[in-house]
Amino acid sequence: MKKLFILIVLAYPMGYAAFRTIQAETRDLDGLTYVIYPAQAAWLYYTFRPIAYLDAWLTGMNSHLGPHPEEAAR
């Protein structure tokens, strides 16, 4: 049981780090980097939201669900 707990505690931040690396996108308009959660997979947004707050506080990298509004209009 202890090993399962340790595995879960390690898998969550490692999973977020991998997702963050894959989904990071620099916005041309303001030059800031964002983690973009796919709109079709909102469960990822809600799963990683707690650690995304910590990430934003530590690194300043923001995140949001779906594309930027001006990019969605294209």
PDB file of N, H, CA, C and O in Angstrom:
ATOM      1  N   MET A   1       0.823  -1.196   0.000  1.00  0.00           N
ATOM      2  CA  MET A   1       0.000   0.000   0.000  1.00  0.00           C
ATOM      3  C   MET A   1       0.870   1.265   0.000  1.00  0.00           C
ATOM      4  O   MET A   1       0.553   2.259  -0.653  1.00  0.00           O
ATOM      5  N   LYS A   2       1.965   1.196   0.745  1.00  0.00           N
ATOM      6  H   LYS A   2       2.223   0.388   1.275  1.00  0.00           H
ATOM      7  CA  LYS A   2       2.872   2.332   0.825  1.00  0.00           C
ATOM      8  C   LYS A   2       3.516   2.636  -0.530  1.00  0.00           C
ATOM      9  O   LYS A   2       3.684   3.798  -0.899  1.00  0.00           O
ATOM     10  N   LYS A   3       3.873   1.583  -1.265  1.00  0.00           N
ATOM     11  H   LYS A   3       3.736   0.639  -0.965  1.00  0.00           H
ATOM     12  CA  LYS A   3       4.486   1.754  -2.581  1.00  0.00           C
ATOM     13  C   LYS A   3       3.499   2.354  -3.575  1.00  0.00           C
ATOM     14  O   LYS A   3       3.880   3.177  -4.408  1.00  0.00           O
ATOM     15  N   LEU A   4       2.238   1.951  -3.494  1.00  0.00           N
ATOM     16  H   LEU A   4       1.928   1.283  -2.817  1.00  0.00           H
ATOM     17  CA  LEU A   4       1.213   2.504  -4.364  1.00  0.00           C
ATOM     18  C   LEU A   4       1.044   4.001  -4.100  1.00  0.00           C
ATOM     19  O   LEU A   4       0.922   4.791  -5.036  1.00  0.00           O
ATOM     20  N   PHE A   5       1.037   4.377  -2.850  1.00  0.00           N
ATOM     21  H   PHE A   5       1.136   3.735  -2.090  1.00  0.00           H
ATOM     22  CA  PHE A   5       0.920   5.800  -2.486  1.00  0.00           C
ATOM     23  C   PHE A   5       2.100   6.593  -3.042  1.00  0.00           C
ATOM     24  O   PHE A   5       1.915   7.669  -3.611  1.00  0.00           O
ATOM     25  N   ILE A   6       3.298   6.070  -2.880  1.00  0.00           N
ATOM     26  H   ILE A   6       3.449   5.196  -2.417  1.00  0.00           H
ATOM     27  CA  ILE A   6       4.491   6.744  -3.396  1.00  0.00           C
ATOM     28  C   ILE A   6       4.433   6.855  -4.914  1.00  0.00           C
ATOM     29  O   ILE A   6       4.797   7.886  -5.478  1.00  0.00           O
ATOM     30  N   LEU A   7       3.978   5.803  -5.570  1.00  0.00           N
ATOM     31  H   LEU A   7       3.681   4.965  -5.111  1.00  0.00           H
ATOM     32  CA  LEU A   7       3.842   5.819  -7.030  1.00  0.00           C
ATOM     33  C   LEU A   7       2.865   6.906  -7.481  1.00  0.00           C
ATOM     34  O   LEU A   7       3.139   7.639  -8.431  1.00  0.00           O
ATOM     35  N   ILE A   8       1.743   7.004  -6.805  1.00  0.00           N
ATOM     36  H   ILE A   8       1.521   6.409  -6.033  1.00  0.00           H
ATOM     37  CA  ILE A   8       0.747   8.026  -7.152  1.00  0.00           C
ATOM     38  C   ILE A   8       1.290   9.420  -6.904  1.00  0.00           C
ATOM     39  O   ILE A   8       1.107  10.317  -7.728  1.00  0.00           O
ATOM     40  N   VAL A   9       1.955   9.608  -5.776  1.00  0.00           N
ATOM     41  H   VAL A   9       2.104   8.880  -5.107  1.00  0.00           H
ATOM     42  CA  VAL A   9       2.516  10.926  -5.442  1.00  0.00           C
ATOM     43  C   VAL A   9       3.573  11.346  -6.457  1.00  0.00           C
ATOM     44  O   VAL A   9       3.695  12.533  -6.759  1.00  0.00           O
ATOM     45  N   LEU A  10       4.332  10.403  -6.983  1.00  0.00           N
ATOM     46  H   LEU A  10       4.233   9.439  -6.738  1.00  0.00           H
ATOM     47  CA  LEU A  10       5.349  10.729  -7.990  1.00  0.00           C
ATOM     48  C   LEU A  10       4.775  10.840  -9.394  1.00  0.00           C
ATOM     49  O   LEU A  10       5.254  11.646 -10.192  1.00  0.00           O
ATOM     50  N   ALA A  11       3.763  10.049  -9.709  1.00  0.00           N
ATOM     51  H   ALA A  11       3.374   9.394  -9.061  1.00  0.00           H
ATOM     52  CA  ALA A  11       3.199  10.028 -11.058  1.00  0.00           C
ATOM     53  C   ALA A  11       2.477  11.334 -11.396  1.00  0.00           C
ATOM     54  O   ALA A  11       2.530  11.782 -12.541  1.00  0.00           O
ATOM     55  N   TYR A  12       1.811  11.944 -10.432  1.00  0.00           N
ATOM     56  H   TYR A  12       1.767  11.580  -9.502  1.00  0.00           H
ATOM     57  CA  TYR A  12       1.053  13.168 -10.690  1.00  0.00           C
ATOM     58  C   TYR A  12       1.949  14.318 -11.170  1.00  0.00           C
ATOM     59  O   TYR A  12       1.694  14.866 -12.242  1.00  0.00           O
ATOM     60  N   PRO A  13       2.983  14.703 -10.418  1.00  0.00           N
ATOM     61  CA  PRO A  13       3.835  15.797 -10.926  1.00  0.00           C
ATOM     62  C   PRO A  13       4.625  15.426 -12.174  1.00  0.00           C
ATOM     63  O   PRO A  13       4.887  16.282 -13.019  1.00  0.00           O
ATOM     64  N   MET A  14       5.005  14.164 -12.296  1.00  0.00           N
ATOM     65  H   MET A  14       4.792  13.469 -11.610  1.00  0.00           H
ATOM     66  CA  MET A  14       5.738  13.749 -13.495  1.00  0.00           C
ATOM     67  C   MET A  14       4.825  13.774 -14.715  1.00  0.00           C
ATOM     68  O   MET A  14       5.253  14.159 -15.803  1.00  0.00           O
ATOM     69  N   GLY A  15       3.576  13.367 -14.541  1.00  0.00           N
ATOM     70  H   GLY A  15       3.229  13.054 -13.657  1.00  0.00           H
ATOM     71  CA  GLY A  15       2.606  13.426 -15.627  1.00  0.00           C
ATOM     72  C   GLY A  15       2.340  14.855 -16.050  1.00  0.00           C
ATOM     73  O   GLY A  15       2.240  15.150 -17.241  1.00  0.00           O
ATOM     74  N   TYR A  16       2.225  15.749 -15.068  1.00  0.00           N
ATOM     75  H   TYR A  16       2.306  15.509 -14.101  1.00  0.00           H
ATOM     76  CA  TYR A  16       2.017  17.157 -15.389  1.00  0.00           C
ATOM     77  C   TYR A  16       3.234  17.727 -16.115  1.00  0.00           C
ATOM     78  O   TYR A  16       3.085  18.475 -17.081  1.00  0.00           O
ATOM     79  N   ALA A  17       4.428  17.380 -15.657  1.00  0.00           N
ATOM     80  H   ALA A  17       4.549  16.773 -14.872  1.00  0.00           H
ATOM     81  CA  ALA A  17       5.645  17.888 -16.299  1.00  0.00           C
ATOM     82  C   ALA A  17       5.717  17.448 -17.762  1.00  0.00           C
ATOM     83  O   ALA A  17       6.109  18.227 -18.631  1.00  0.00           O
ATOM     84  N   ALA A  18       5.342  16.216 -18.021  1.00  0.00           N
ATOM     85  H   ALA A  18       5.024  15.583 -17.315  1.00  0.00           H
ATOM     86  CA  ALA A  18       5.339  15.733 -19.413  1.00  0.00           C
ATOM     87  C   ALA A  18       4.278  16.461 -20.226  1.00  0.00           C
ATOM     88  O   ALA A  18       4.545  16.891 -21.348  1.00  0.00           O
ATOM     89  N   PHE A  19       3.082  16.605 -19.675  1.00  0.00           N
ATOM     90  H   PHE A  19       2.865  16.256 -18.763  1.00  0.00           H
ATOM     91  CA  PHE A  19       2.000  17.307 -20.366  1.00  0.00           C
ATOM     92  C   PHE A  19       2.383  18.761 -20.626  1.00  0.00           C
ATOM     93  O   PHE A  19       2.146  19.286 -21.714  1.00  0.00           O
ATOM     94  N   ARG A  20       2.972  19.405 -19.628  1.00  0.00           N
ATOM     95  H   ARG A  20       3.164  18.979 -18.745  1.00  0.00           H
ATOM     96  CA  ARG A  20       3.392  20.805 -19.733  1.00  0.00           C
ATOM     97  C   ARG A  20       4.420  20.977 -20.850  1.00  0.00           C
ATOM     98  O   ARG A  20       4.358  21.945 -21.608  1.00  0.00           O
ATOM     99  N   THR A  21       5.349  20.057 -20.951  1.00  0.00           N
ATOM    100  H   THR A  21       5.400  19.271 -20.335  1.00  0.00           H
ATOM    101  CA  THR A  21       6.376  20.122 -21.985  1.00  0.00           C
ATOM    102  C   THR A  21       5.765  19.985 -23.379  1.00  0.00           C
ATOM    103  O   THR A  21       6.147  20.704 -24.302  1.00  0.00           O
ATOM    104  N   ILE A  22       4.826  19.072 -23.526  1.00  0.00           N
ATOM    105  H   ILE A  22       4.515  18.488 -22.776  1.00  0.00           H
ATOM    106  CA  ILE A  22       4.195  18.829 -24.826  1.00  0.00           C
ATOM    107  C   ILE A  22       3.262  19.966 -25.226  1.00  0.00           C
ATOM    108  O   ILE A  22       3.212  20.338 -26.398  1.00  0.00           O
ATOM    109  N   GLN A  23       2.525  20.522 -24.270  1.00  0.00           N
ATOM    110  H   GLN A  23       2.566  20.220 -23.318  1.00  0.00           H
ATOM    111  CA  GLN A  23       1.470  21.488 -24.567  1.00  0.00           C
ATOM    112  C   GLN A  23       1.878  22.956 -24.378  1.00  0.00           C
ATOM    113  O   GLN A  23       1.027  23.837 -24.501  1.00  0.00           O
ATOM    114  N   ALA A  24       3.134  23.238 -24.086  1.00  0.00           N
ATOM    115  H   ALA A  24       3.824  22.522 -23.985  1.00  0.00           H
ATOM    116  CA  ALA A  24       3.575  24.625 -23.921  1.00  0.00           C
ATOM    117  C   ALA A  24       3.563  25.338 -25.264  1.00  0.00           C
ATOM    118  O   ALA A  24       3.990  24.789 -26.280  1.00  0.00           O
ATOM    119  N   GLU A  25       3.069  26.561 -25.252  1.00  0.00           N
ATOM    120  H   GLU A  25       2.722  27.007 -24.427  1.00  0.00           H
ATOM    121  CA  GLU A  25       2.926  27.338 -26.484  1.00  0.00           C
ATOM    122  C   GLU A  25       3.208  28.805 -26.175  1.00  0.00           C
ATOM    123  O   GLU A  25       2.648  29.364 -25.232  1.00  0.00           O
ATOM    124  N   THR A  26       4.072  29.422 -26.965  1.00  0.00           N
ATOM    125  H   THR A  26       4.527  28.968 -27.731  1.00  0.00           H
ATOM    126  CA  THR A  26       4.370  30.842 -26.778  1.00  0.00           C
ATOM    127  C   THR A  26       3.425  31.655 -27.651  1.00  0.00           C
ATOM    128  O   THR A  26       3.315  31.431 -28.856  1.00  0.00           O
ATOM    129  N   ARG A  27       2.767  32.577 -27.033  1.00  0.00           N
ATOM    130  H   ARG A  27       2.857  32.759 -26.054  1.00  0.00           H
ATOM    131  CA  ARG A  27       1.792  33.418 -27.727  1.00  0.00           C
ATOM    132  C   ARG A  27       2.512  34.589 -28.392  1.00  0.00           C
ATOM    133  O   ARG A  27       3.306  35.274 -27.747  1.00  0.00           O
ATOM    134  N   ASP A  28       2.243  34.823 -29.664  1.00  0.00           N
ATOM    135  H   ASP A  28       1.598  34.267 -30.188  1.00  0.00           H
ATOM    136  CA  ASP A  28       2.896  35.891 -30.412  1.00  0.00           C
ATOM    137  C   ASP A  28       2.514  37.278 -29.890  1.00  0.00           C
ATOM    138  O   ASP A  28       3.344  38.187 -29.864  1.00  0.00           O
ATOM    139  N   LEU A  29       1.271  37.432 -29.481  1.00  0.00           N
ATOM    140  H   LEU A  29       0.597  36.694 -29.502  1.00  0.00           H
ATOM    141  CA  LEU A  29       0.755  38.730 -29.075  1.00  0.00           C
ATOM    142  C   LEU A  29       1.481  39.316 -27.862  1.00  0.00           C
ATOM    143  O   LEU A  29       1.827  40.497 -27.861  1.00  0.00           O
ATOM    144  N   ASP A  30       1.714  38.496 -26.828  1.00  0.00           N
ATOM    145  H   ASP A  30       1.433  37.537 -26.828  1.00  0.00           H
ATOM    146  CA  ASP A  30       2.347  39.019 -25.613  1.00  0.00           C
ATOM    147  C   ASP A  30       3.698  38.374 -25.294  1.00  0.00           C
ATOM    148  O   ASP A  30       4.367  38.787 -24.347  1.00  0.00           O
ATOM    149  N   GLY A  31       4.102  37.383 -26.059  1.00  0.00           N
ATOM    150  H   GLY A  31       3.559  37.047 -26.829  1.00  0.00           H
ATOM    151  CA  GLY A  31       5.397  36.742 -25.859  1.00  0.00           C
ATOM    152  C   GLY A  31       5.467  35.828 -24.648  1.00  0.00           C
ATOM    153  O   GLY A  31       6.550  35.351 -24.308  1.00  0.00           O
ATOM    154  N   LEU A  32       4.342  35.570 -23.984  1.00  0.00           N
ATOM    155  H   LEU A  32       3.463  35.957 -24.260  1.00  0.00           H
ATOM    156  CA  LEU A  32       4.320  34.702 -22.810  1.00  0.00           C
ATOM    157  C   LEU A  32       4.049  33.260 -23.226  1.00  0.00           C
ATOM    158  O   LEU A  32       3.423  33.002 -24.254  1.00  0.00           O
ATOM    159  N   THR A  33       4.528  32.333 -22.413  1.00  0.00           N
ATOM    160  H   THR A  33       5.036  32.543 -21.578  1.00  0.00           H
ATOM    161  CA  THR A  33       4.318  30.924 -22.674  1.00  0.00           C
ATOM    162  C   THR A  33       3.155  30.423 -21.830  1.00  0.00           C
ATOM    163  O   THR A  33       3.054  30.738 -20.645  1.00  0.00           O
ATOM    164  N   TYR A  34       2.281  29.642 -22.452  1.00  0.00           N
ATOM    165  H   TYR A  34       2.363  29.387 -23.415  1.00  0.00           H
ATOM    166  CA  TYR A  34       1.091  29.104 -21.800  1.00  0.00           C
ATOM    167  C   TYR A  34       1.044  27.595 -21.978  1.00  0.00           C
ATOM    168  O   TYR A  34       1.540  27.058 -22.968  1.00  0.00           O
ATOM    169  N   VAL A  35       0.444  26.919 -21.010  1.00  0.00           N
ATOM    170  H   VAL A  35       0.041  27.355 -20.206  1.00  0.00           H
ATOM    171  CA  VAL A  35       0.110  25.512 -21.163  1.00  0.00           C
ATOM    172  C   VAL A  35      -1.320  25.496 -21.685  1.00  0.00           C
ATOM    173  O   VAL A  35      -2.231  25.986 -21.017  1.00  0.00           O
ATOM    174  N   ILE A  36      -1.522  24.942 -22.866  1.00  0.00           N
ATOM    175  H   ILE A  36      -0.782  24.545 -23.409  1.00  0.00           H
ATOM    176  CA  ILE A  36      -2.839  24.932 -23.499  1.00  0.00           C
ATOM    177  C   ILE A  36      -3.464  23.548 -23.315  1.00  0.00           C
ATOM    178  O   ILE A  36      -2.949  22.548 -23.814  1.00  0.00           O
ATOM    179  N   TYR A  37      -4.574  23.513 -22.597  1.00  0.00           N
ATOM    180  H   TYR A  37      -4.993  24.326 -22.192  1.00  0.00           H
ATOM    181  CA  TYR A  37      -5.319  22.267 -22.411  1.00  0.00           C
ATOM    182  C   TYR A  37      -6.292  22.109 -23.569  1.00  0.00           C
ATOM    183  O   TYR A  37      -6.997  23.061 -23.903  1.00  0.00           O
ATOM    184  N   PRO A  38      -6.353  20.937 -24.193  1.00  0.00           N
ATOM    185  CA  PRO A  38      -7.298  20.737 -25.299  1.00  0.00           C
ATOM    186  C   PRO A  38      -8.744  20.904 -24.812  1.00  0.00           C
ATOM    187  O   PRO A  38      -9.112  20.381 -23.760  1.00  0.00           O
ATOM    188  N   ALA A  39      -9.545  21.622 -25.568  1.00  0.00           N
ATOM    189  H   ALA A  39      -9.246  22.047 -26.422  1.00  0.00           H
ATOM    190  CA  ALA A  39     -10.936  21.860 -25.181  1.00  0.00           C
ATOM    191  C   ALA A  39     -11.728  20.557 -25.139  1.00  0.00           C
ATOM    192  O   ALA A  39     -12.672  20.439 -24.359  1.00  0.00           O
ATOM    193  N   GLN A  40     -11.360  19.573 -25.968  1.00  0.00           N
ATOM    194  H   GLN A  40     -10.593  19.668 -26.602  1.00  0.00           H
ATOM    195  CA  GLN A  40     -12.061  18.301 -26.005  1.00  0.00           C
ATOM    196  C   GLN A  40     -11.732  17.417 -24.801  1.00  0.00           C
ATOM    197  O   GLN A  40     -12.451  16.455 -24.528  1.00  0.00           O
ATOM    198  N   ALA A  41     -10.663  17.729 -24.085  1.00  0.00           N
ATOM    199  H   ALA A  41     -10.079  18.510 -24.307  1.00  0.00           H
ATOM    200  CA  ALA A  41     -10.231  16.923 -22.936  1.00  0.00           C
ATOM    201  C   ALA A  41     -10.212  17.783 -21.681  1.00  0.00           C
ATOM    202  O   ALA A  41      -9.168  17.970 -21.057  1.00  0.00           O
ATOM    203  N   ALA A  42     -11.363  18.295 -21.324  1.00  0.00           N
ATOM    204  H   ALA A  42     -12.212  18.142 -21.830  1.00  0.00           H
ATOM    205  CA  ALA A  42     -11.463  19.155 -20.140  1.00  0.00           C
ATOM    206  C   ALA A  42     -11.069  18.416 -18.866  1.00  0.00           C
ATOM    207  O   ALA A  42     -10.676  19.049 -17.886  1.00  0.00           O
ATOM    208  N   TRP A  43     -11.165  17.101 -18.863  1.00  0.00           N
ATOM    209  H   TRP A  43     -11.483  16.587 -19.660  1.00  0.00           H
ATOM    210  CA  TRP A  43     -10.781  16.344 -17.677  1.00  0.00           C
ATOM    211  C   TRP A  43      -9.303  16.548 -17.347  1.00  0.00           C
ATOM    212  O   TRP A  43      -8.922  16.507 -16.177  1.00  0.00           O
ATOM    213  N   LEU A  44      -8.461  16.768 -18.368  1.00  0.00           N
ATOM    214  H   LEU A  44      -8.770  16.801 -19.319  1.00  0.00           H
ATOM    215  CA  LEU A  44      -7.049  17.067 -18.114  1.00  0.00           C
ATOM    216  C   LEU A  44      -6.894  18.397 -17.392  1.00  0.00           C
ATOM    217  O   LEU A  44      -6.069  18.540 -16.489  1.00  0.00           O
ATOM    218  N   TYR A  45      -7.694  19.355 -17.803  1.00  0.00           N
ATOM    219  H   TYR A  45      -8.364  19.239 -18.536  1.00  0.00           H
ATOM    220  CA  TYR A  45      -7.668  20.676 -17.171  1.00  0.00           C
ATOM    221  C   TYR A  45      -7.986  20.554 -15.686  1.00  0.00           C
ATOM    222  O   TYR A  45      -7.281  21.104 -14.840  1.00  0.00           O
ATOM    223  N   TYR A  46      -9.047  19.832 -15.386  1.00  0.00           N
ATOM    224  H   TYR A  46      -9.619  19.385 -16.073  1.00  0.00           H
ATOM    225  CA  TYR A  46      -9.457  19.703 -13.984  1.00  0.00           C
ATOM    226  C   TYR A  46      -8.527  18.794 -13.190  1.00  0.00           C
ATOM    227  O   TYR A  46      -8.371  18.976 -11.983  1.00  0.00           O
ATOM    228  N   THR A  47      -7.918  17.837 -13.838  1.00  0.00           N
ATOM    229  H   THR A  47      -8.044  17.690 -14.819  1.00  0.00           H
ATOM    230  CA  THR A  47      -6.971  16.951 -13.152  1.00  0.00           C
ATOM    231  C   THR A  47      -5.702  17.683 -12.771  1.00  0.00           C
ATOM    232  O   THR A  47      -5.217  17.545 -11.648  1.00  0.00           O
ATOM    233  N   PHE A  48      -5.158  18.461 -13.696  1.00  0.00           N
ATOM    234  H   PHE A  48      -5.552  18.573 -14.608  1.00  0.00           H
ATOM    235  CA  PHE A  48      -3.886  19.124 -13.464  1.00  0.00           C
ATOM    236  C   PHE A  48      -4.020  20.548 -12.919  1.00  0.00           C
ATOM    237  O   PHE A  48      -3.005  21.200 -12.675  1.00  0.00           O
ATOM    238  N   ARG A  49      -5.221  21.039 -12.725  1.00  0.00           N
ATOM    239  H   ARG A  49      -6.046  20.510 -12.923  1.00  0.00           H
ATOM    240  CA  ARG A  49      -5.403  22.423 -12.287  1.00  0.00           C
ATOM    241  C   ARG A  49      -4.722  22.729 -10.953  1.00  0.00           C
ATOM    242  O   ARG A  49      -4.100  23.784 -10.834  1.00  0.00           O
ATOM    243  N   PRO A  50      -4.808  21.858  -9.945  1.00  0.00           N
ATOM    244  CA  PRO A  50      -4.126  22.184  -8.678  1.00  0.00           C
ATOM    245  C   PRO A  50      -2.620  22.388  -8.840  1.00  0.00           C
ATOM    246  O   PRO A  50      -2.061  23.330  -8.278  1.00  0.00           O
ATOM    247  N   ILE A  51      -1.968  21.525  -9.594  1.00  0.00           N
ATOM    248  H   ILE A  51      -2.422  20.759 -10.050  1.00  0.00           H
ATOM    249  CA  ILE A  51      -0.522  21.664  -9.773  1.00  0.00           C
ATOM    250  C   ILE A  51      -0.199  22.808 -10.736  1.00  0.00           C
ATOM    251  O   ILE A  51       0.890  23.379 -10.671  1.00  0.00           O
ATOM    252  N   ALA A  52      -1.134  23.148 -11.627  1.00  0.00           N
ATOM    253  H   ALA A  52      -2.018  22.685 -11.680  1.00  0.00           H
ATOM    254  CA  ALA A  52      -0.917  24.271 -12.545  1.00  0.00           C
ATOM    255  C   ALA A  52      -0.874  25.593 -11.770  1.00  0.00           C
ATOM    256  O   ALA A  52      -0.133  26.503 -12.141  1.00  0.00           O
ATOM    257  N   TYR A  53      -1.665  25.705 -10.695  1.00  0.00           N
ATOM    258  H   TYR A  53      -2.268  24.966 -10.394  1.00  0.00           H
ATOM    259  CA  TYR A  53      -1.594  26.909  -9.853  1.00  0.00           C
ATOM    260  C   TYR A  53      -0.206  27.038  -9.233  1.00  0.00           C
ATOM    261  O   TYR A  53       0.371  28.125  -9.212  1.00  0.00           O
ATOM    262  N   LEU A  54       0.321  25.941  -8.736  1.00  0.00           N
ATOM    263  H   LEU A  54      -0.147  25.058  -8.753  1.00  0.00           H
ATOM    264  CA  LEU A  54       1.666  25.949  -8.159  1.00  0.00           C
ATOM    265  C   LEU A  54       2.702  26.288  -9.227  1.00  0.00           C
ATOM    266  O   LEU A  54       3.624  27.064  -8.975  1.00  0.00           O
ATOM    267  N   ASP A  55       2.556  25.718 -10.398  1.00  0.00           N
ATOM    268  H   ASP A  55       1.807  25.088 -10.603  1.00  0.00           H
ATOM    269  CA  ASP A  55       3.458  25.987 -11.518  1.00  0.00           C
ATOM    270  C   ASP A  55       3.433  27.469 -11.885  1.00  0.00           C
ATOM    271  O   ASP A  55       4.483  28.078 -12.089  1.00  0.00           O
ATOM    272  N   ALA A  56       2.248  28.041 -11.969  1.00  0.00           N
ATOM    273  H   ALA A  56       1.395  27.546 -11.803  1.00  0.00           H
ATOM    274  CA  ALA A  56       2.128  29.463 -12.312  1.00  0.00           C
ATOM    275  C   ALA A  56       2.774  30.332 -11.244  1.00  0.00           C
ATOM    276  O   ALA A  56       3.412  31.336 -11.562  1.00  0.00           O
ATOM    277  N   TRP A  57       2.618  29.962 -10.004  1.00  0.00           N
ATOM    278  H   TRP A  57       2.100  29.147  -9.745  1.00  0.00           H
ATOM    279  CA  TRP A  57       3.203  30.730  -8.908  1.00  0.00           C
ATOM    280  C   TRP A  57       4.729  30.645  -8.934  1.00  0.00           C
ATOM    281  O   TRP A  57       5.411  31.643  -8.701  1.00  0.00           O
ATOM    282  N   LEU A  58       5.265  29.456  -9.217  1.00  0.00           N
ATOM    283  H   LEU A  58       4.711  28.645  -9.407  1.00  0.00           H
ATOM    284  CA  LEU A  58       6.712  29.262  -9.212  1.00  0.00           C
ATOM    285  C   LEU A  58       7.396  29.771 -10.480  1.00  0.00           C
ATOM    286  O   LEU A  58       8.478  30.353 -10.404  1.00  0.00           O
ATOM    287  N   THR A  59       6.784  29.561 -11.634  1.00  0.00           N
ATOM    288  H   THR A  59       5.905  29.088 -11.695  1.00  0.00           H
ATOM    289  CA  THR A  59       7.457  29.862 -12.903  1.00  0.00           C
ATOM    290  C   THR A  59       6.835  31.014 -13.683  1.00  0.00           C
ATOM    291  O   THR A  59       7.470  31.567 -14.581  1.00  0.00           O
ATOM    292  N   GLY A  60       5.600  31.381 -13.349  1.00  0.00           N
ATOM    293  H   GLY A  60       5.084  30.932 -12.619  1.00  0.00           H
ATOM    294  CA  GLY A  60       4.925  32.440 -14.089  1.00  0.00           C
ATOM    295  C   GLY A  60       4.274  31.963 -15.375  1.00  0.00           C
ATOM    296  O   GLY A  60       3.719  32.769 -16.122  1.00  0.00           O
ATOM    297  N   MET A  61       4.334  30.646 -15.647  1.00  0.00           N
ATOM    298  H   MET A  61       4.785  29.991 -15.040  1.00  0.00           H
ATOM    299  CA  MET A  61       3.715  30.104 -16.856  1.00  0.00           C
ATOM    300  C   MET A  61       2.225  29.899 -16.591  1.00  0.00           C
ATOM    301  O   MET A  61       1.841  29.123 -15.716  1.00  0.00           O
ATOM    302  N   ASN A  62       1.404  30.594 -17.345  1.00  0.00           N
ATOM    303  H   ASN A  62       1.716  31.224 -18.056  1.00  0.00           H
ATOM    304  CA  ASN A  62      -0.041  30.482 -17.184  1.00  0.00           C
ATOM    305  C   ASN A  62      -0.581  29.341 -18.026  1.00  0.00           C
ATOM    306  O   ASN A  62       0.141  28.742 -18.823  1.00  0.00           O
ATOM    307  N   SER A  63      -1.853  29.053 -17.841  1.00  0.00           N
ATOM    308  H   SER A  63      -2.439  29.540 -17.193  1.00  0.00           H
ATOM    309  CA  SER A  63      -2.479  27.982 -18.604  1.00  0.00           C
ATOM    310  C   SER A  63      -3.952  28.299 -18.800  1.00  0.00           C
ATOM    311  O   SER A  63      -4.539  29.087 -18.059  1.00  0.00           O
ATOM    312  N   HIS A  64      -4.539  27.668 -19.814  1.00  0.00           N
ATOM    313  H   HIS A  64      -4.062  27.027 -20.415  1.00  0.00           H
ATOM    314  CA  HIS A  64      -5.980  27.804 -20.011  1.00  0.00           C
ATOM    315  C   HIS A  64      -6.510  26.688 -20.893  1.00  0.00           C
ATOM    316  O   HIS A  64      -5.757  25.971 -21.553  1.00  0.00           O
ATOM    317  N   LEU A  65      -7.816  26.566 -20.883  1.00  0.00           N
ATOM    318  H   LEU A  65      -8.428  27.148 -20.347  1.00  0.00           H
ATOM    319  CA  LEU A  65      -8.517  25.522 -21.615  1.00  0.00           C
ATOM    320  C   LEU A  65      -8.856  26.023 -23.009  1.00  0.00           C
ATOM    321  O   LEU A  65      -9.512  27.055 -23.151  1.00  0.00           O
ATOM    322  N   GLY A  66      -8.423  25.317 -24.027  1.00  0.00           N
ATOM    323  H   GLY A  66      -7.890  24.479 -23.912  1.00  0.00           H
ATOM    324  CA  GLY A  66      -8.707  25.692 -25.409  1.00  0.00           C
ATOM    325  C   GLY A  66      -7.757  26.750 -25.929  1.00  0.00           C
ATOM    326  O   GLY A  66      -6.931  27.274 -25.181  1.00  0.00           O
ATOM    327  N   PRO A  67      -7.872  27.067 -27.213  1.00  0.00           N
ATOM    328  CA  PRO A  67      -6.975  28.063 -27.825  1.00  0.00           C
ATOM    329  C   PRO A  67      -7.281  29.472 -27.329  1.00  0.00           C
ATOM    330  O   PRO A  67      -8.334  29.725 -26.744  1.00  0.00           O
ATOM    331  N   HIS A  68      -6.350  30.377 -27.571  1.00  0.00           N
ATOM    332  H   HIS A  68      -5.494  30.172 -28.046  1.00  0.00           H
ATOM    333  CA  HIS A  68      -6.578  31.787 -27.242  1.00  0.00           C
ATOM    334  C   HIS A  68      -7.756  32.294 -28.076  1.00  0.00           C
ATOM    335  O   HIS A  68      -7.942  31.843 -29.206  1.00  0.00           O
ATOM    336  N   PRO A  69      -8.552  33.219 -27.542  1.00  0.00           N
ATOM    337  CA  PRO A  69      -9.744  33.684 -28.267  1.00  0.00           C
ATOM    338  C   PRO A  69      -9.467  34.177 -29.688  1.00  0.00           C
ATOM    339  O   PRO A  69     -10.229  33.864 -30.602  1.00  0.00           O
ATOM    340  N   GLU A  70      -8.409  34.930 -29.886  1.00  0.00           N
ATOM    341  H   GLU A  70      -7.790  35.185 -29.143  1.00  0.00           H
ATOM    342  CA  GLU A  70      -8.127  35.447 -31.225  1.00  0.00           C
ATOM    343  C   GLU A  70      -7.663  34.330 -32.155  1.00  0.00           C
ATOM    344  O   GLU A  70      -7.841  34.433 -33.368  1.00  0.00           O
ATOM    345  N   GLU A  71      -7.071  33.263 -31.611  1.00  0.00           N
ATOM    346  H   GLU A  71      -6.926  33.180 -30.625  1.00  0.00           H
ATOM    347  CA  GLU A  71      -6.640  32.136 -32.435  1.00  0.00           C
ATOM    348  C   GLU A  71      -7.828  31.242 -32.792  1.00  0.00           C
ATOM    349  O   GLU A  71      -7.842  30.628 -33.859  1.00  0.00           O
ATOM    350  N   ALA A  72      -8.810  31.168 -31.921  1.00  0.00           N
ATOM    351  H   ALA A  72      -8.799  31.668 -31.054  1.00  0.00           H
ATOM    352  CA  ALA A  72      -9.996  30.352 -32.183  1.00  0.00           C
ATOM    353  C   ALA A  72     -10.834  30.952 -33.301  1.00  0.00           C
ATOM    354  O   ALA A  72     -11.549  30.230 -33.995  1.00  0.00           O
ATOM    355  N   ALA A  73     -10.754  32.270 -33.481  1.00  0.00           N
ATOM    356  H   ALA A  73     -10.173  32.857 -32.917  1.00  0.00           H
ATOM    357  CA  ALA A  73     -11.534  32.960 -34.507  1.00  0.00           C
ATOM    358  C   ALA A  73     -10.969  32.742 -35.914  1.00  0.00           C
ATOM    359  O   ALA A  73     -11.663  32.984 -36.901  1.00  0.00           O
ATOM    360  N   ARG A  74      -9.731  32.294 -36.011  1.00  0.00           N
ATOM    361  H   ARG A  74      -9.167  32.098 -35.209  1.00  0.00           H
ATOM    362  CA  ARG A  74      -9.100  32.099 -37.325  1.00  0.00           C
ATOM    363  C   ARG A  74      -9.702  30.975 -38.093  1.00  0.00           C
ATOM    364  O   ARG A  74      -9.275  30.694 -39.212  1.00  0.00           O
TER     365      ARG A  74
END
